[in-house]
């Protein structure tokens, strides 16, 4: 291999100019049929060396698209002879795949293999992918691997797959662009890490637990055998919860006790579990509470859409029917409905149904993008996580399941909780608008939200002043001031309605 090249493309023209020298050096190789193995990377210093070295055995060139790593991913890749493309800002998995296909075209690659750099794919599978591609196929993918770009692509597919409007690329999006081409599938090989699997994927369950001594063992007993790891996070319980978890771990090697002291909240507990899961090479991480409300027998329903590449996050929905709501009180249902509406606005997931549900599953690639370590540490983490997913354009899916109530007691005071979380939702909503519609891309709906809010506020304040002048001061200006205030308020509501409509149109399919 020739020397390495490192650059930071901010647009198509910059990307091309930085590649010119490298393209010249590879022109003869390209004429003979350049085989390029490429991998997106973000903070993968633990796995990048093994993946690059494995890829070199089957490639003329190895490309690493670094999406703003803050560790030693780039120097390690460069030291191993990889061509490194660095994004100046984090553009997400979709942005990395866009860069990969653009670079493959510029290098004149006739064969492109994309493999994740985080150790979840075995580089030895590259040989099988290329062998099948050379049988006359345009695209070859593992049968259970469509949730990412992992696969082999011939020259026709390389030319056909182009950057999309919202920058989101998953396997399903790629396949949609090669309609009419010859696509083949091969059985999934063994991943680069060991452990039990569900449809070829390593699964973990994170269970936050606080004073659940009566219920935690029953929850653990119900976890399916296909789960590789069970991270039970004891959040400084004052009862026997911690001891029960430790004792259970002695008899079940899958259980990993994690003890937090002092109490940090359920969000912090989930963050701890997520961190352990990423370190252990888990592919999909589910969460469920330790109070027995979430029936583990439904876990496969949460996993299947992610394994099939239909989404990257699944969220439980107890509100689909009165039967599923079970014994949920009317007050709790009312509070949940208010929070659901506010979270729809804040997160941009307008079809999402039950954001306060802790029964979820998330893909590894989504988990690595959303900067989960900065999530809200208390109960509001559920809402914060959705906003982070939307900023990066990840698809989510509602999974209907019945609520399971027993002897547990909810500690959430919905009146106080709604007030506290509303402040969080406002901040995350503003962050989403800034990141998604100003920094990462641009959409005029931000102006509709801005002017709509200002006009609605003017209308409310103006109306209050008009009423005060009329009934307190005795001025006869209610009609003029009141009419102007009403017009401002109605215009503001109209602007806000258009903003929400535009936001709905931008929503990634659920």
N, C-alpha and C positions, 0 to 999 in steps of 0.2 A: 504494500500500500504506500501511497505517497504521503507527504506531510499533511498536517491538520490545518483546517481553516476555521476561524471563529468569527462570527459577525452577528449583528443584532438587527434584523430586518424590521422596519416599522411599516413598510408598505411594499407593494409589488416592485416598484422601480428600484428601491434601495436593495431589495432582495436580489434582483437580477444583477445589479452592478457589482455587488460583493462576490457574486458567484462566477464572474467572467473568467478570472484567472484559473479557477479550479475547473471550470468547464473545458477550457483549452487543454489543460493537462490531461483530462480524461476523454478527450474527443476520440482518440483511437480506441480506447476501451469501449466507449459507447457504441462505436461502429460495429464492434464485434459482439455486442450484446451485453451491456453492463448489467450486472445483478447487484441491486442495492438493497441492503437490509437497514431499515430505519426504525427508530424507537423514540416515542415521546418520553421526556424525563422531567421529573420535578422532585428534588431532594431524594435522590436514589443512590446516594453514595454506598449504601450497604449492598446493593444488588447490581449496580451498573457494570462493574468489572466483569462479573460472571456472564452477564448477558452479552456484553460487547465481545468478549473472547469467544463465547459460543457462536455468535453470529459471524465472526470473521472466518470461520471454517467453511462457510457456504457463500460468502459474498465477495465481490470485487471491491466493494466499498461499504463501510458502515457509517450511517448517519444518526447522530443524536440531536434531537430538537429539544433544547433545554428551555423550560417555561418559567424562567426566573428563579432557579434554585438558589438557596442561601447556604447550602453545604458545599462539599467538595465534589459534587457530581461532574461538573465541567472539567476541572483539571484531571480527574481520573480518566474520563472518556478521552480527553486529548492525549494523555500519556499513553493510551492504548492504541493510538492511531486512528481514532474516529474523526470524521468531519463533524464539527459541532456548530449548530446554528442556535444562537441565543436570542430569545425574545426579550426586549427591553422591559415589557410589562407582562404580567401573567395573563395569558389569553385563553387558558383552559385547554382541555383535551381536544376540543374541536379545532381550536386555533393551531394546535400542534400538528394535527392531521392535515390541515390545510397547507401548512408549511412543508410537510413531508411530500405531498403530491406535487406541489409547485417545484420543490427542489428536484424531485425525480424527473420531472419534465425538462428542467434546465440542464441536468446532467446527462440527458439522453438515455435514461435507464429504460431497458426493455423488460426487466423483471424487477418488481418491488415486493419486498416482504416487510410487513409491519409487525413488530412484536413489542409488547409492553416491557418496560425496563425494570419492573418492580419484583421480578422473580416469580410471577404467577404463571408464566408460560415457559415451557422447556425449549431452549434453543435447538435441541435435537429435532424438534418437530419441523424446523425450517426445511430440512432435507425432504421430508414427505410432501410438504407444501409445494416446493419447487418441482419435485418429480411429477406431481399431478398437474401442475401448471404447464409443464412441457409436453403433456399429452394433448395439447390443443385447447386447453381451457383459458378463459380470460380472467376468472377470479376463482380462487380456492380458499375456503374458510373451514375451520373446525366446525363440526356439527353443532356443538354447544358453545361456540365462541363468538356469536354475532353481536354481543354487547359491546365489543370494542372493535378497533380496526385490525385486529390480529388476522393475518391471512396473507395470501400471495396474489399479486395483481400483474397481469400482462400489459403490454404496451397500449392496447386498445382501452383498457380500463384506466390506465394512468392518464391518458389523454381525456377520457370522458369525465372523470371525477374532478369537479371544480369547486372552489369555495362557495358556500351557500350564503343566504341572507343573514341568518342569525349566528353563523359560526359554530353551530352545534353539529358535530359529526359522530354518529354511532354506526355500528354495523348496518343497522336497518336503513340509515340514510345513504350509506355507500351503495348498498344493494339496489336502492331505488334509482340510482343514477346509472346503473349498468344494465338496465332493462333491455332484453334482447340479446345480451351477450351470453356466453357459455359459462355458467357458474357451477362449480363442483364443491362438494363437501367431503371432508374426511373425518373419521372418528377422532375425538379429542384424545390427545396424548396425555401422559402423566405430567402433572405440573411440577415445577422445580422444587416444591416443598412437600412435606409428607403430612399424613393425617387423614381422618375420615372425610368423606366428600358427599355432597349432594349434587348429582348430575355433573360431576367433575369439578365442583367448586368447594373450597374450604369455607365452612360456615362457622361463625361465632355468634354467641348470644351474650349481650351485656345486660346484667340485672342490677339496677340500683336498689339498695335495701337499707331501710332505716326502721329499726324496731319492728321487724317482721318475724319474730321468733315463732309465732303460731302458723305462719303461712309459707315461709321460705322453703322448707323442705318439700312441701307438696308441689311448689313451683318447679324445683329442681328435678323432682321425680318425673315430671311430665315432659322434660326436654327430650326431643327425638334423638335416636341413636346416631343419625347422620351429622349431628352437630360436632364439630371438631373441638371447640373451646367454649367454656362457659365462664365468663368473667363476672363474678359476683362482687359488687363493690359495696362494702359495708361502710356507710357514711356516719361513723361515730355513733353507732347504736348504743343505747343505754340498757338494753336487755340482753338476752342470750343469742341474738342474731349472729354476731361474729363467731362465737364458739360453735354454733350449729354449722356455719359455713366451713370453718376449718375442719371440723369432724367429717363433714361430707366429702371434703377434698381428699381425705385419707383413703377413702374407699372408691372414689371416682376420679381417675386421673385427668378427666376433661375439665374438672372444676378448678378454676384459678381464683383463690381469694385475694381481694384487694381491699386493704383497710385504710380508710381516710380518717385522720384526726387532726384538727377538730372537724366538726360537721361543716361541709362546704356546699351542700345542696345537691339535688338530683342532676342538675346540668353538669356540675363538676364531676359527679360520679360517672355519668355517661362519657364525658371527655376522657377520664382515666381509662375506661374500658375501650374506647376507640383507639387510644394511643397504644395500648397493649396489643390490640388486634392488628393494627398496622405493623407493629414490630414483629409480630409472629407470622406475617405473610398471609393473613386471612383475606379471602376474596369478597365475601359479603358479610356484613355485620348487622345482626338484628338486635333490637332492644325490646325488653318487656319488663314490666314492674314486678317486684317481688311479692306483691300482695295477692297473687292468684287471680286477678281480674282478667288476665289475658291467657286464653287457652292455647298452650303450645301445639295442640294438634292442628291449628290453622297456620303454623309457621311455613309450611311448603307453599301455601297460597301467596305469602309475602315474597318468597324467593323466586318462584317461577317467572314472573314478569321481568325480573332483573337478569336471570340466567338466559332468558329468551331475547334479551336486548331491547325490550319494549320500553324500559325506563331504567333509571338509576336509583330511585327511591320509592318505596312503597309505604303507605300510611294507612293504619287501621281506621275503619269507619263504623262506629257503633250507632250512628244516627240514620242508617239507611231505612229502618222500619221500626215501628213500635215494638215488634217482637225482639229485635236486636238490642233495643235500648234497655230491655229488661226492667229492673226495678229502679232505674234512674229517676230521681225525684224531679218534679216539675221545675223547681227552683234551679236545680243543677242543669237541667236541660235548657232552661232559659238563659242562664249564664253562659253555657257552652255555645248557644246560638249567637249571642252577642260577640263573644270572642272569635267565633268562626267568621262572622262578617268583617270584623276589624282586621283579622289576619288575612282574609282574602285581599283586602285593599293593600295592606302592608307588604304582603309577600308576592302579589301578582299571580298567585295560583287561584284563579277564580272558580275552578271546578273542584277544588279541595273541600272536603266535607267536615272533618273532625280533627282540627289541628291540636287539640288538647289530648289526643290519644298517644300514649307512650309506646304503643305496639307498632314498630317500624322495622324496615330493613334498608340498608344503603350499600351501594357498590363501593369497592375499594377506590376506584378512580374518582368517584364523586367525593368520597371522604377526604381524599388527598387534596382536593381543589378548594374546599370550602373554608379552610383555615379554622377548623372546629375547635382548636385550643383556645380561641378567643370568644367562644360562644358564652352566652349569659349563663352563669353558674346555677341559678335557681330555676324555678318552674318555667320561667319564660324562655328557657332554651328551646322548647318545642317550637315556638314561634320564630325565634332567631334563626334556627336551623333552616326553616323553610325559606326565609329571605335570602340566606346565603346560597341555597341551592338555585333559586331563581336568578340571582345575579349571574351565575355561571351557566345558565341555560339548561339545567338538567330536567329531564322529564320525571314526573312523579305519577303515581297511580293509587287511587283509593282501593282498599281491600275491605269489603264488608265482612264483619264478624260480630257475633253476639257479645254483649257485655256479660261478664261473669261476676256476679256479686255474691259475697259470702259474709264472713265475719269481719271483714276489713272496715276501717273507718276513715273517711276522707278528711284530711287536715286542711284542705283548701277552703278559705273563706272567700266565696266568689265576689262579694261586693268589694272588699278590699283588694282582692287579687286583680279584678278587672281594672281598677284605677291604676294599680302599679304597673300592670302589663301594658296598659294603653300608652304610658310614657315610653316604654321600651318599643312598642310597635311604631310610634311616631318617629323615633330615632332611626329604627331600622328601615322604615319606609323611605325616609329622606336619604339614607345611605344607598338604598337600592336605586332610587331615581338617579342619584349622582353617578354611581358606578355603572349601571346598566345603560342609561340613556344619555349620559354626558361623557364619561371617560371611555368606557369600552366601545360604545357606539353612540349615535345621536338619534333622538326622535323628538319631534316638536311637542309631544304630549307633556313634556316637563313645563312648557309655557302654559298649556291649558290648566295644569294643576296649580301653577303659580298664580296666574291671573284669576282663576276661578276661586282660589282660597282668599285672595285679597278682596275681590268684589263681594264674595259672600260675607266676609268679615265686616266690610264697610256697610253692607246692607243691615247686618244685625246690630252693629253699633249705632248706625244712623237711625234705625227704627226705635231703638231704646231711647236715644236722645229726643226723638220726635214725641214719643209718649211722655217722657219726663217734662218736656216743654208744654205739652197740652194739659196734662192732668196735675202737674205740680206747680209749674210757673204760670199757667193760665194763658199761654200764648196761643194765638189762633193760626198756627202754621202746620198743624198736623197733616193736612191734605198734601201740601207741597213737599215737606220733608219726608212724610210717610211714603208718598208715591215714589220719590227718588230713591229712598232706601229700599223699597220693594223691588224696583227695577234693578238696582245694583245686586240685590240678593238673588233674584231670578236669573240674571245674567251670569252670576257666579256659579249657581247650581248648574246652569247649562254648560258652562265651561268645564266644570268638574265631571259632569256626565260624559262629555266628549272625551275627556282625559281617561276615564275609566273604560270607555268603549275601545279607545286605541290600545290601552293596556291589555284588555281582554284579547284583542287581535294578535298581540305579541306573545301571548301565553304559549309556552311549549306544551304540546299535546299531553293530556293526562289520560 
